[in-house]
Amino acid sequence: MIWTPQGSRTPANRLAPRRYSRRDALRVGAAGAGLAALAAACGEGGGSGGSGEEINISQGSGISYAALTIMQANGWLEKDLPGRTINWKLVSGGAATRDGLLAGQLHVGSSGVGPYLIGWDAGIPWKIVSSLNDMPLWLVAKDPRLRGLRDFEPTDKIAAVSPGSIQSVMLQKAARQQLGDAHALDGNIVAMAHPDALQALVGGQIAAAYTSPPFQFQAVEQGSRKLVDSYELFGPHGFNMMVATQEYAEQNGDVIEAVHRNIARASDLIRNSPGEAAQILSKAEGGKVSPARYEEYLTFDGIEFTTTPHALLKLGAFMKEVGVVKKTPADWRDVVFDTVKQEDGS
């Protein structure tokens, strides 16, 4: 899903920042979607361990979800799970997926690494079915006065999906490096879905956006500049993944296996035949983005479509250091289902 559309200060001169906590991130809830709206869209039945004929799956906006879009366009899950009805639900961020899973309105859903680890730390009984990709994430700004994090004033708003999103974690890492305080810009964050953030950035309503492909690319194409690159902070890392509750997985092992198997199939298609994948994605979007542009996005340096979770422990360790979580997994295999346990994760 793609949207088509003064002097610097040191930390000592800044107003005292609002530090967001694990509680703040959990409190955000279904950012941009609303749990009530999600429940209405998904219907009333289910329960997290339900074995009904309907399977509700969440996905977000951007090429991070390309494998899911290809699966949906080709009807692969319907073919692998005859007799089931697959419902795809667009949500904004892992907090919405978390709330939907806990309410039984979703059965499998997408989440970034940050929201997943915050939920796991809080005791939510979910695990990772499959990664979707590794992707570099950029902080982008259009205002010419903003050349680095020291240039941000307390009133300069920075869009991220929510507190605790992986983008917020990346901003904290950059703030610690550049400003000496991981929480220096916490008070600047405003929760905003990526397509809305791009529109607000281009329109001058916000100072910057910590977003994702392709929105960060589109922002640069429309005059913004990159201020932070997450790969320069952590090296290559996972971005989004698919998760489910342990209860649902125990009762619906065929669904979990089918989701992983078809993500792997779609990822292979993207890697080996990006032109074909781009044609499918462009058609799914009604031609709003050309196949050529889609192929350019899919093959951007550093983007890898993979089912293997990467850098979970590294990202979790930083989140613990800055107080976003209290604990992290001892081993990445502790938080995944058997679908990916034998893969070369980290």
Buried (B, 14 or more C-beta within 10 A) or exposed (E): BBBEEEEBBEBEEBEEBBBBBBEBBBEBBBBBBBBEBBBEBBEEEBBBBBEBEBBBBBBBBBBBBBBBBBBBEBEBBBEBBEEBEBBBBBBBBBBBBBBBBBBBBBBBBBBBBBBBBBBBBBEBBBBBBBBBBBBBBBBBBBBEEBEEBBBBBBEBBBBBBBBBBBBBBBBBBBBBEBBEBBBBBBBBBBBBBBBBBBBBBBEEBBBBBBBBBBBBBBBBEEEBBBBBBBBBBBEBBBBBBBBBBBBBBEBBEEBBBBBBBBBBBBBBBBBEEBEBBBBBBBEBBEEEBEBEBBBBBBBBEEBBBBBBBBBBBBBBEBBBBBBBBEEBBEEBBEBBBBBBEEBEBE
